[in-house]
């Protein structure tokens, strides 16, 4: 999901007969949130990257693999974007990709997540710069993972909504990007890519 200084404007509550102002920004800095959610456990893993490309997708797959519970195998449902289907990706042994038919976003459950985050966390806002965009993306994602029931009231009381996972945060990371880190420790890694995920979360 792309987010940035040119973010969408959504409907707002206002007194009848009034026309509330909505913030708008003409600057163009942006970032991309790559996220995956386990519908059974209500947990997930995500990375925030400056571009949507093969390198960003590789970071995302590696993050999913690190957060998968031992002995499990994750199936990632995704569309056929070029960075999703390129042969340059190094697929982790505990992750498989399930590509959807072309031009069928209605079949992708992640679209509901992106719509919810845009409408409730990321719209009608002004971001000073890239770091503010990364912070907003991490806050939005962590709030979703921390309270999946509150984030998706249309879900029944059982299943994913019955799971509550404490959200994580991110912090500066001084070690190189290729350093093996403890699984699922939310942090900012490198400049400007960032991870934002639930601490201790696991995917199945």
ROTIDREN-851411 format. One record per residue (C-alpha): x, y, z. Coordinates in steps of 0.02 Angstrom, whole numbers, padded with zeros to 5 digits, always signed. Example, Ala and Ser with C-alpha at 12.3 -4.5 7.8 and 13.67 -1.06 7.14 Angstrom:
ROTIDREN-851411
+00615-00225+00390;+00684-00053+00357;
***
This chain:
ROTIDREN-851411
+00000+00000+00000;+00067+00171-00047;+00050+00311+00079;+00125+00483+00086;+00101+00669+00080;-00029+00655-00058;-00148+00550+00046;-00335+00528+00018;-00470+00633+00099;-00614+00537+00176;-00785+00584+00243;-00791+00672+00411;-00923+00704+00543;-00984+00885+00545;-01132+00988+00599;-01273+00985+00473;-01261+01130+00351;-01073+01155+00373;-00930+01110+00257;-00777+01057+00360;-00606+01088+00288;-00497+00940+00239;-00308+00950+00242;-00215+00931+00078;-00030+00926+00035;+00050+00961-00134;+00216+00876-00090;+00251+00702-00154;+00358+00606-00029;+00290+00431-00001;+00325+00257+00065;+00254+00084+00038;+00183-00030+00173;+00202-00215+00136;+00098-00318+00257;+00038-00496+00284;-00090-00556+00411;-00127-00730+00476;-00319-00738+00480;-00318-00882+00604;-00211-00799+00738;-00243-00617+00697;-00056-00582+00691;+00051-00511+00554;+00217-00445+00492;+00255-00290+00389;+00394-00184+00320;+00392-00003+00263;+00499+00031+00109;+00537+00185+00005;+00492+00095-00158;+00383-00048-00217;+00507-00159-00307;+00592-00329-00300;+00707-00278-00157;+00560-00220-00052;+00464-00381-00087;+00615-00484-00038;+00625-00393+00130;+00440-00429+00154;+00456-00615+00117;+00606-00629+00232;+00507-00543+00371;+00360-00662+00349;+00478-00811+00355;+00560-00748+00515;+00392-00725+00600;+00319-00893+00550;+00296-01014+00693;+00425-01156+00691;+00369-01304+00586;+00234-01207+00494;+00218-01151+00313;+00144-00984+00260;+00044-00959+00101;+00044-00778+00043;-00104-00725-00065;-00055-00584-00183;-00091-00504-00349;+00019-00514-00503;+00118-00354-00481;+00288-00366-00562;+00382-00369-00397;+00268-00512-00337;+00301-00627-00484;+00480-00592-00536;+00599-00739-00542;+00729-00635-00449;+00642-00666-00282;+00727-00790-00165;+00577-00879-00090;+00603-00937+00091;+00579-01123+00120;+00432-01095+00238;+00335-00976+00124;+00237-01007-00037;+00153-00880-00152;-00026-00898-00214;-00054-00777-00359;-00230-00715-00393;-00302-00697-00569;-00255-00533-00654;-00364-00379-00629;-00460-00452-00482;-00425-00344-00327;-00594-00396-00257;-00520-00569-00225;-00375-00502-00122;-00421-00495+00064;-00276-00375+00097;-00370-00239+00002;-00493-00232+00148;-00347-00201+00266;-00277-00060+00160;-00447+00020+00143;-00474+00014+00331;-00304+00090+00370;-00328+00229+00243;-00501+00274+00308;-00462+00267+00494;-00276+00303+00517;-00192+00380+00366;-00313+00502+00283;-00342+00688+00312;-00165+00709+00378;-00010+00811+00338;+00160+00726+00350;+00316+00832+00371;+00429+00710+00282;+00480+00529+00253;+00513+00491+00437;+00339+00552+00483;+00264+00442+00347;+00359+00290+00413;+00303+00328+00590;+00121+00343+00536;+00130+00180+00439;+00204+00087+00589;+00076+00161+00708;-00067+00113+00593;-00005-00064+00568;+00036-00095+00751;-00135-00030+00805;-00216-00152+00684;-00115-00300+00749;-00137-00249+00931;-00327-00250+00919;-00391-00352+00770;-00565-00363+00847;-00582-00176+00865;-00506-00148+00694;-00630-00262+00606;-00799-00256+00691;-00878-00353+00547;-00786-00511+00602;-00880-00633+00715;-00834-00645+00898;-00738-00806+00870;-00589-00839+00756;-00468-00699+00712;-00560-00568+00812;-00543-00666+00974;-00353-00651+00968;-00268-00501+01047;-00083-00472+01015;+00013-00330+01096;+00079-00212+00963;+00263-00175+00941;+00362-00020+00896;+00522+00015+00804;+00688+00087+00858;+00851+00134+00771;+00954-00016+00718;+01141+00008+00708;+01180-00164+00636;+01187-00195+00448;+01034-00250+00352;+01104-00424+00322;+01127-00457+00508;+01015-00595+00575;+00903-00517+00707;+00785-00596+00835;+00619-00641+00751;+00477-00517+00761;+00568-00377+00852;+00489-00217+00784;+00617-00085+00737;+00678+00038+00609;+00813-00043+00504;+00923+00053+00388;+00880+00222+00318;+00745+00232+00258;+00669+00053+00260;+00576+00006+00419;+00495-00144+00498;+00336-00123+00597;+00257-00278+00669;+00189-00352+00828;+00321-00404+00952;+00313-00592+00977;+00186-00615+00837;+00190-00776+00738;+00112-00825+00573;+00046-00996+00528;
***
